[in-house]
Amino acid sequence: MSGTFVLTIDVEIDAGKKWRTSNPASYEGVYTGIPRLQTLCDRYGVKPVYLISPAVMVDARSVDTLNALDPGRSELGAHLHGEYIGPGARFPGPDFSGCDPAEMQCQYEESLEFDKLENLTRRFAALFGRKPTSFRAGRFGARGWTIDCLQQLGYTHDTSVTPHRNWHDIADFSRPGSLTPYYPSLDDICAAGNSSVLEVPVSITPDLKWLRPTPRFSDLAQCLQVIDWYEQNTAPTVLCCMFHNVELVPGKSPYCATAADCEAMLERIESIFALLARRNYRFKSLSEVTANG
């Protein structure tokens, strides 16, 4: 079996229960979590895609850590939590201690969503020396208009769609048009259309098993079931795995409380890499994925 695998990481400020940000604000998930993950990825030739929240972009050491990554072995992209960036930022920062990021960008007026995405894109370019081309909406809150905005701003790839999931009747992907990469409609992100932004959906089965090796989401057996299901039911087989950088550091996310939790998660991730390597998968960054895999 041969397919394509892309690893996407939402890069966040450290958080606690229900994703309220750490208080005081801290960034150990960037300083420690990302280097640990990158070392593992380098061992297998996986090219992780780090999708960076504006709450991380205010921290100089985080920016330095991300800028130090080898662009041939990883990719930097953007990730919008709109309450952290203007116009109309609910948490204007730069201190994001104890914030509760609950907004979904697809609830904004269209002009406001565009302006926030434009400001995020400009900030990214100023910090990392180039415009981002890959994107994921915070809390998966994307719609057709989101794709239109991304297209206007020069993005080429999005990975906001979580097939079969309905997020609070706000971002509803319960009837996905495709589980493989496709160019969405600007009216309906779940439908094929004529946009220039390639949608790479997160890998989720109809019974809501995720390729998400995070405690409380998927154990290794469930992840392997997702892989097998996609191999049997999709062509081309393009697997999109996601989790958060903060899950790799104890007590910095709602999910991994202890060092043992983090070690178990890393072991699970390595087992997935090893299996896919044996099956001759192509490991790609998001911007390298095509409609054919």
C-alpha positions as CSV (number, residue, x, y, z in Angstrom):
1,M,0.0,0.0,0.0
2,S,1.2,3.5,-0.8
3,G,-0.4,6.7,0.1
4,T,0.3,10.3,1.3
5,F,0.7,11.3,4.9
6,V,0.7,14.9,6.2
7,L,1.1,15.8,9.9
8,T,-0.5,19.1,10.9
9,I,0.1,20.7,14.3
10,D,-1.9,23.5,15.8
11,V,0.7,25.7,17.5
12,E,-0.8,27.2,20.6
13,I,0.0,29.1,23.8
14,D,0.1,26.8,26.8
15,A,-3.4,26.0,28.1
16,G,-5.2,24.2,30.9
17,K,-8.7,22.8,31.2
18,K,-11.2,23.7,28.4
19,W,-8.3,25.4,26.6
20,R,-8.2,28.5,28.8
21,T,-4.7,29.9,28.4
22,S,-2.1,29.4,31.1
23,N,-1.9,32.0,33.8
24,P,0.7,33.5,33.8
25,A,1.1,33.0,30.0
26,S,3.7,30.4,29.1
27,Y,5.0,28.7,25.9
28,E,6.6,25.5,26.9
29,G,4.6,23.7,24.3
30,V,6.7,25.6,21.7
31,Y,10.1,25.6,23.5
32,T,10.0,21.9,24.5
33,G,7.2,20.2,22.6
34,I,8.1,21.2,19.1
35,P,11.8,20.3,19.3
36,R,10.9,16.9,20.7
37,L,8.4,16.3,17.9
38,Q,10.7,17.6,15.2
39,T,13.5,15.2,16.4
40,L,11.1,12.3,16.0
41,C,9.8,13.5,12.6
42,D,13.4,13.8,11.3
43,R,14.0,10.2,12.2
44,Y,11.3,9.1,9.8
45,G,11.4,11.8,7.2
46,V,8.0,13.2,8.2
47,K,7.6,16.9,7.4
48,P,5.3,18.4,10.2
49,V,3.2,21.5,9.4
50,Y,3.2,24.0,12.3
51,L,0.1,26.1,12.0
52,I,0.8,29.1,14.3
53,S,-1.8,31.0,16.4
54,P,-1.5,34.8,16.8
55,A,-1.2,34.1,20.6
56,V,2.2,32.5,19.9
57,M,3.4,35.2,17.5
58,V,3.7,37.7,20.4
59,D,6.4,35.7,22.1
60,A,9.9,36.4,20.8
61,R,11.4,33.1,22.0
62,S,8.6,31.1,20.3
63,V,9.2,33.0,17.1
64,D,13.0,32.3,17.3
65,T,12.3,28.6,18.0
66,L,10.0,28.3,14.9
67,N,12.4,30.3,12.7
68,A,15.2,27.9,13.6
69,L,13.4,24.9,12.1
70,D,14.8,23.6,8.8
71,P,12.3,24.6,6.1
72,G,13.3,21.5,4.2
73,R,12.1,19.3,7.0
74,S,9.0,21.2,8.2
75,E,6.5,23.9,7.1
76,L,5.2,26.9,8.9
77,G,1.6,28.0,8.3
78,A,-1.1,30.1,10.0
79,H,-3.9,29.3,12.4
80,L,-6.5,31.9,13.4
81,H,-8.0,32.3,16.8
82,G,-9.6,35.7,16.0
83,E,-9.9,36.9,19.6
84,Y,-6.1,37.3,19.7
85,I,-5.8,39.7,16.7
86,G,-7.5,42.8,15.5
87,P,-9.6,44.4,14.4
88,G,-11.9,44.0,17.4
89,A,-9.6,41.6,19.3
90,R,-11.4,40.5,22.5
91,F,-7.9,39.8,24.0
92,P,-5.6,42.4,22.4
93,G,-2.5,41.2,24.3
94,P,0.4,41.0,24.3
95,D,-0.2,39.3,27.6
96,F,-2.7,36.5,27.0
97,S,-2.7,35.1,30.6
98,G,-6.0,33.3,31.5
99,C,-7.8,34.0,28.3
100,D,-10.7,31.8,27.1
101,P,-10.6,31.4,23.2
102,A,-14.2,30.5,22.4
103,E,-14.8,32.4,19.1
104,M,-15.2,30.7,15.7
105,Q,-14.2,32.8,12.8
106,C,-17.1,31.7,10.6
107,Q,-19.4,33.6,13.0
108,Y,-17.7,36.9,12.2
109,E,-19.1,39.3,9.6
110,E,-17.4,38.6,6.3
111,S,-15.4,41.8,6.3
112,L,-14.2,41.2,9.8
113,E,-13.1,37.7,9.1
114,F,-11.1,38.9,6.1
115,D,-9.5,41.7,8.1
116,K,-8.4,39.4,10.8
117,L,-7.0,36.9,8.3
118,E,-5.2,39.7,6.5
119,N,-3.7,41.0,9.7
120,L,-2.6,37.5,10.7
121,T,-1.0,37.0,7.3
122,R,0.9,40.3,7.5
123,R,2.1,39.5,11.0
124,F,3.3,36.1,9.9
125,A,5.1,37.5,7.0
126,A,6.8,40.1,9.2
127,L,8.0,37.5,11.7
128,F,8.9,34.6,9.4
129,G,10.1,36.4,6.2
130,R,7.4,35.1,3.8
131,K,3.7,34.8,3.5
132,P,2.1,31.6,4.7
133,T,0.4,29.3,2.2
134,S,-1.1,26.8,4.6
135,F,-4.0,27.4,7.0
136,R,-6.3,25.9,9.6
137,A,-9.2,27.8,11.3
138,G,-9.2,27.8,15.1
139,R,-11.7,25.4,16.4
140,F,-12.2,24.3,12.7
141,G,-14.5,27.3,12.2
142,A,-14.3,27.6,8.5
143,R,-16.8,28.2,5.7
144,G,-16.9,28.9,1.9
145,W,-16.2,32.6,2.6
146,T,-13.1,31.5,4.5
147,I,-11.8,29.8,1.4
148,D,-12.5,33.0,-0.6
149,C,-10.5,35.1,1.9
150,L,-7.6,32.6,1.8
151,Q,-7.6,32.7,-2.0
152,Q,-7.5,36.5,-2.0
153,L,-4.6,36.5,0.5
154,G,-2.4,34.0,-1.5
155,Y,-2.9,30.8,0.4
156,T,-2.8,27.5,-1.5
157,H,-3.9,24.9,1.1
158,D,-6.4,24.7,3.9
159,T,-7.0,21.9,6.4
160,S,-10.0,23.1,8.4
161,V,-12.6,20.5,7.4
162,T,-13.2,17.7,9.9
163,P,-15.4,15.3,8.0
164,H,-18.6,14.0,9.7
165,R,-18.2,16.4,12.6
166,N,-20.7,19.2,13.4
167,W,-19.3,21.8,15.7
168,H,-22.2,23.3,17.6
169,D,-24.2,23.8,14.5
170,I,-21.8,26.6,13.6
171,A,-19.2,24.7,11.5
172,D,-21.1,21.7,10.1
173,F,-19.0,19.1,8.2
174,S,-21.4,16.2,8.9
175,R,-22.0,15.7,5.2
176,P,-18.6,15.9,3.6
177,G,-18.4,16.0,-0.1
178,S,-14.9,14.5,-0.2
179,L,-12.5,12.7,2.2
180,T,-9.6,13.3,-0.3
181,P,-8.1,16.6,-1.2
182,Y,-10.4,18.8,-3.3
183,Y,-10.9,22.4,-4.4
184,P,-13.9,23.7,-2.5
185,S,-16.8,25.9,-3.6
186,L,-16.7,29.5,-2.3
187,D,-20.3,29.0,-1.2
188,D,-19.9,25.7,0.6
189,I,-16.6,24.5,1.9
190,C,-17.8,20.9,1.9
191,A,-18.7,21.0,-1.8
192,A,-16.3,20.8,-4.8
193,G,-15.9,24.1,-6.6
194,N,-13.5,26.3,-8.5
195,S,-11.4,27.8,-5.8
196,S,-7.6,27.8,-6.1
197,V,-7.2,26.7,-2.4
198,L,-6.8,22.9,-2.0
199,E,-8.7,21.5,1.0
200,V,-7.0,18.7,2.8
201,P,-9.5,17.3,5.3
202,V,-8.5,15.9,8.6
203,S,-8.8,12.1,8.5
204,I,-12.0,11.0,10.3
205,T,-14.1,8.0,9.6
206,P,-18.0,8.0,9.4
207,D,-18.0,6.5,13.0
208,L,-16.0,9.6,14.2
209,K,-12.7,7.9,14.7
210,W,-9.9,10.4,14.2
211,L,-6.3,10.1,13.1
212,R,-5.5,12.1,16.2
213,P,-3.1,10.3,18.6
214,T,-4.2,12.4,21.6
215,P,-5.4,10.8,24.8
216,R,-9.2,11.0,25.0
217,F,-9.4,11.1,21.2
218,S,-7.7,8.0,19.8
219,D,-5.6,5.2,21.1
220,L,-3.2,3.5,18.8
221,A,-5.7,0.8,17.8
222,Q,-8.2,3.5,16.8
223,C,-5.6,5.3,14.8
224,L,-4.7,2.1,12.9
225,Q,-8.4,1.6,12.3
226,V,-8.6,5.0,10.6
227,I,-5.6,4.3,8.5
228,D,-7.0,0.9,7.4
229,W,-10.5,2.4,6.7
230,Y,-9.0,5.2,4.5
231,E,-6.9,2.7,2.6
232,Q,-10.0,0.6,1.9
233,N,-12.4,3.4,1.1
234,T,-10.5,6.4,-0.5
235,A,-8.5,6.9,-3.6
236,P,-6.0,8.5,-3.5
237,T,-5.4,7.7,0.1
238,V,-4.3,11.0,1.8
239,L,-4.0,10.8,5.5
240,C,-4.1,14.1,7.5
241,C,-3.2,13.7,11.1
242,M,-3.6,16.6,13.6
243,F,-2.9,17.4,17.3
244,H,-1.5,20.4,19.3
245,N,2.1,21.1,20.2
246,V,1.0,21.7,23.9
247,E,-0.1,18.1,24.2
248,L,3.6,17.0,24.2
249,V,4.4,18.8,27.5
250,P,2.8,17.8,30.8
251,G,0.0,19.9,32.1
252,K,0.0,22.4,29.2
253,S,-3.2,21.1,27.6
254,P,-6.5,19.6,28.7
255,Y,-5.3,16.1,27.6
256,C,-1.8,15.2,28.7
257,A,-1.4,15.8,32.5
258,T,1.8,13.9,33.2
259,A,5.1,13.1,31.6
260,A,3.9,9.5,31.2
261,D,1.0,10.8,29.2
262,C,3.3,12.7,26.9
263,E,5.7,9.7,26.5
264,A,2.7,7.5,25.6
265,M,1.5,9.9,23.0
266,L,5.0,10.2,21.4
267,E,5.2,6.4,21.3
268,R,1.8,6.3,19.6
269,I,3.0,8.9,17.1
270,E,6.2,6.9,16.4
271,S,4.2,3.7,15.9
272,I,2.1,5.4,13.3
273,F,5.2,6.7,11.5
274,A,6.8,3.3,11.5
275,L,3.7,1.6,10.1
276,L,3.3,4.1,7.3
277,A,7.0,3.9,6.5
278,R,6.6,0.1,6.1
279,R,3.6,0.7,3.8
280,N,5.7,3.0,1.7
281,Y,3.7,6.2,2.3
282,R,5.0,9.5,1.0
283,F,5.5,12.0,3.8
284,K,4.7,15.5,2.6
285,S,4.2,18.9,4.0
286,L,0.8,20.4,3.5
287,S,1.9,22.7,0.7
288,E,3.3,19.6,-1.2
289,V,-0.1,17.8,-1.3
290,T,-1.9,17.8,-4.6
291,A,-5.4,16.7,-5.6
292,N,-3.8,13.4,-6.6
293,G,-2.0,13.0,-3.3
